[in-house]
Amino acid sequence: MLEAGLRGFALGLSLIVAIGAQNAFILERGLVRSHVFVLCLVCALADALLIAAGVAGLGTLIAARPGLIFAVTIGGALFLAAYAAIALRRALRPDAMVVRGGRAMSLKTALATVLALTFLNPHVYLDTVVLLGSLSARYPEEILRVAYGSGAMAASFLWFFALGYGARLLAPLFARPSAWRILDAVIAAVMALLALSLLASLL
C-alpha cells in the first residue's frame, strides 16, 4: 500500500512540476501575494477531483470521445493565446509593472482565470484522468488504487502550496520592474507555445 502511494506521488509530482500555464499563474499570484491560499487550494482540489475520476475509470470514457477532447483543445488554445497577449502587453509597457496597481486582481477574476487555465487545458485530462487513471488500473485491489491516487493528490497539494508560498522568497528580485518584464515575457512565450502545441496536436 505504501509502495503504491509513493509511486503515485512520484508520478504525480513528475507530471505537475513543469513550466505550464497554471504554474505560471500561481507563481505570479504568489509573487504579489494575492489570494494565494485560495488559488493553491482550488488548483490542488481540481487535480484531486480529476485524479479521483481517473482512478474511478473515467479515463476510458474520455479516451473514447475524441470530439470532447477536440472542443476542449480549441477552447484551451484560444484562452492561452489571449492570456499570452495580455502578458506580452504588460511586458512591453513599463507603466504596467506596478505591483499594487497593474497586477491587482479580484478574487472572482483570479478564480475564473485559474479554473479556465485548469479545465480548458486538455493535457490536464490526459495526465490526471487518462494516464494516472490507466496506471492505477495495474493494481487489482481497490485499496491499492486508492493509495496510488492519494499519493498523486498529495503531490499536487505539496507542489501548489510550495509554489504559491515559496514565490515570496523571490520577492527581493522582483522589486525591480525589469524582473517583472522578463517574467511577463516568459509567461507570454510559455502561453503562446502551449496554445500552438494544442493546435498542432489536432493536425
N, C-alpha and C positions, 0 to 999 in steps of 0.2 A: 504493500500500500504506500509506504514511504517512497519507494523507488518510483512508482507511477507518478506520485505527486511531484517529485524532483524533476522527472522527465518533462512533465507538463510545464513546470516552472521554467526550465531551461529553454524549451521551445518557445513558450510564450514571450519570454524576455528577448530571445533572438529575433522574433518577428516584429516586436514593437520598438526596440531600440534602433531606430534609423531616422534619418532626417526626412520627415514627411510633413504634410500639411498640418495635421493635428498636433504633432510635437512642436512645430514652429510656432503655432498659435499659443500653445501653453507656455512655451519659453518666453514669448513676448509679453504675455499677461503676467508671468512671474517676475519679469524684469521691472514692470511698472507696478507690481503688487496690487493687481486689480482682480478681484473676485477669484483669487487663486484656489481657495479650498473648494468652492462650489464647482468650478470648472474641472478641477482634477477629479473630484468625486463623480461628476457626470461622465467624464471620459472612462474612468475605471468601471463604473456601473454599466455603461454601454458595452464595454468589452465583455464584462461578466455575463451580461444578457446574451450576447452573440455566442460566446463560448458555450454557455449552457444550452443554447438552441442547437449548436453543432453537436455537442455530446449526446443530446437527445435524439439526433437523427435528421435535423433539418437540412444539413449539408447535402444529402442525397436529393432532396426535393428541389433545392435551389439549382443544383447542377443540371437537373432535368428541365429547367426553364430558362433557356438562353434569351428569350425575349425580355425577361425581368432583368437579367444582367446587362443587356443592351441598353435598356431605359436608364438604369442607374448609372451606367458608364457615361452616357451622353450628358445627363444632368450633372454628374460629378465633374466632368471636363469643363463644362460651361461655368460652373461655380468657381473652380480653381483658376480658370482664366481671368474671371472678374476679380478675384482676390489678388492675383498676381499684378493686375493693372493698378489696383489700389496701393499695393506695397511699392510698386515702381514709382508711382506718383509721389508717395511720401519720400522715397529716396532721392528724387530729383528736386524736391522742394525743401530747402533748409529750414524754412519757417514752419514746416510741419513736424519738425523734430522735437518740439517742446512736449515733454512727457505729460505734464499736468493738463495741457490743453489738447494738442493734436492727437493724443493717444487715449483720451478719456472715452470710455465705453460703458454704456449702461449694462446692468446685469442681464436684462432681457435681450439686448443685442448680442452680448457675449455668448449667452446660452444658445441663441439661434445660430450663431456662427459656428460654435463648436459642434453642435448637433448636425449641422449641414456638412461640416468637414468630416464628421464621423460616418454618417449614414449615406452620404452621396458618394462615398469612395468605395467602388466595387472591390478593391483589394482587401478591405476590412472583412468582407463576407468570405472571400476566398481564403484568407488567412485564418480567421477565427472560426467561421462556421464550417467551411468545407475541409480545410487542411487539418485543423485541430480536431474537428469532429470525426473525420475519417481515421486519423491516427489513434484516437481514443477507442475506436471500434476494435483495435487489436487486442484489447483486454476483454476477455469473455465475461468477467464478473462485473456487475454493475458498480460495486463499491470501488473497484479499481478505476473504472471510467470516471466516476465522480472525483476520485482523488486526482486523477490526471487533469481534469477540467479545473479543479480547485487550485492546483498548482499554477496553471496558466493564468487564472484570475488573480492570484496573489502577485504574480509578476506584473500584471497591469497596474494594480494598486500601488505597488512599490515604485514602479517607473514613473507614473504620472505625478505622484506626490513628491518624489525626489527631483523630478524636472521642474515642477512648479515652484517649489520652495527653495531648491538649490540654485535657481536662476538668480536669486538676490545676491549670491556670492559674486556674481559678475557685475553688480551694480556700479562699483567704482569705475570699471572700464567703460560702462555706458553713460557715465556722467558727461562724456564728450559727444556732441551732436554727430561727429564723423562716425562714431561707432554705430549709432542708430542708422545712419545712412547705409553703412556696409551691411548691417543686419537686414534692413529692408530690401537691399539689392539681392542678398542671398535668398530671402524669403520669396521675392518675386521670381527669381530664377527657379527655385525649387517648385513653386506652384505651377509655373509655366511648363516646366519639364514634365511634371506629373500629369498636367492636362494633356500634353502632347502624347505621353505614353499611353494614357487611357484611350485617346482617339486611335493611336496606332494599333492598339490591341484589337480594335474592331476590324482592321483591314486584313 
